[in-house]
């Protein structure tokens, strides 16, 4: 079919949406590329064509029909959009607040050891292996917690995936455990200073892995390992440590203490520069 049939039909479908920008965000298609579809300058790849059709609830042969016939079809059967994804909308709106968020996260990509004191293991410090990476303009997080030393625990590793965002002042991370999907965490970090870029500190709030699924808040430390690591060694060096273990530095032990001083009225993260 001629390209103008497709572009005209796509225009019609978009007229039922809030805006073309909104369609592009929901489809994760570059706006300039999408405008080339609308202008008849190019046709979508097979993958993008399927995404567009699935999004509007039409078949591929329908969107390629003659414009007059397609208009009659749409008049009888209003195009439907995918049910709104609240979390996706939230992330898209964050990008409007800070358009430079993606670029701002570039210095923080790579591997980290993440330290915190889990409520279900008093006197212990968990050191997990975490990776920050970028894909399609977004910054993603993958986190692995090692519980190999814990007896009578069925699952020796917990894996989390999530997304990270730079507000311009702080880094926000939202994670969800991949298997049971009951443990979800939000972490807010102080972006490291230029001369201390290897360490991030902040607070994590979420649901613990204990059987009681406690709501917990921890002070956390992320220690950068670099863009490339020996994954096997990095995983082997992760796990639960006694809080007196010399393998954990004194600075990290202090920064992860979940205590309140007499002059504190709330649980506040402590920037690394304080130590």
Secondary structure, 3 states (H helix, E strand, C coil): CCHHHHHHHHHHHHCCCCCHHHHHHHHCCCHHHHHHHHCCCCCCCHHHHHHHHHHHCCCHHHHCCCHHHHHHHHHHCCCCCCCCCHHHHHHHHHHHHCCCHHHHCHHHCEEEEEEECCCCCCCEEEEEEEEEEEECCEEEEEEEEECCCCCCCCCCEEEEEEEEEECCCEEEEEEEECCCCCCEEEEEEECCCHHHCCEEEEEEEEECCCCCCCEEEEEEEEEEEECCCCHHHHHHCCEEEECCCCCCCHHHHHHCCCCCCCCCCCCCCCCHHHC
